[in-house]
């Protein structure tokens, strides 16, 4: 029995409506394709409801949050959080997977290394993924942020003409110091770990002269009078003062001349406490080497034993250990197997210089 025409039309119309509904459901409910992964790269990243100029904040992301990238529009990126919330963020507030992994590698390097010096930023400073102004910036630090320093790397200073146009205003951070004197050919960069206000840390490379070292008194005055730019200092041991209170004795290492030199330090001085005069005195001076960090402090016979220090000497292009031992206020170099006697070291004038042992005036 044939189906009436009216019923056929009804069935056909129902099928069309069903197909339209299915298509609409697929369009609006299918998963949004993920274009990639990124990480929140600022202390606080605002999540917006739209990429338009008029928009509303719908959430806040913290540094390091993992995000799925869904879309791009001009300088904004649509992301989805681990909790499923979607929104738009500024593109410059995101870190790529590659940059994030490099930062994790820097954090691992810092965690496995002793800090060579400590200080704080003396102005707005940028943390970079590698030493140099041209490398990607991963975080900006405010003034007065505590930092630990691990490794030093000299880097060529970029030409001013390549950085800024004459009418340009410098941006905060290391670029603001781009108008450095033309005579400066290299600058010091340090691998640093910064401690933020919320207690978290972030690791990267910072311009060395943007960090004020925390040198205990009287080391800044001693270094200044000797014309030394301090690289690091170390407590060797403690001795009682006139009242029986412990007084630290210090090793200070540094260099002379402009920054960006191939040696981490070329000067070493030991300062001991003198009970008679009630002040620190220079007990030891050495300057016949090209020192490379790190400096390792040792103690003979345990923590209360005589202190010593060891570092790598790069003089003449050779990496050789330098070992010094201290007894009371006397510091002597401990010769190592293969060391060339000073009398026969004719190929290197610095190696032939006699180390000076003196007390401060």
Secondary structure by P-SEA (a helix, b strand, c coil): ccccaaaaaaaaaaaaaaaaaaaaaaaccccccccccccccccbbbbbcccccccccccccccbbbbbbccccccbbbbcccccccccccccccccaaaaaaaaaaaaaaaaccccbbbbbccbbbbbcccccccccccccccbbbbbbcbbbbbbbccccccccccccccccccccccccccccbbbbbbccccccccbbbbbbccccccccccccaaaaaaaaaccccccccccbbbbcccccbbbbbccccccccccccccccbbbbbbbbccccccccccccccccccccbbbbbccccccccbbbbbbbccccbbbbbbbbcccbbbbbbcccccccccccccccccbbbbbbbcc
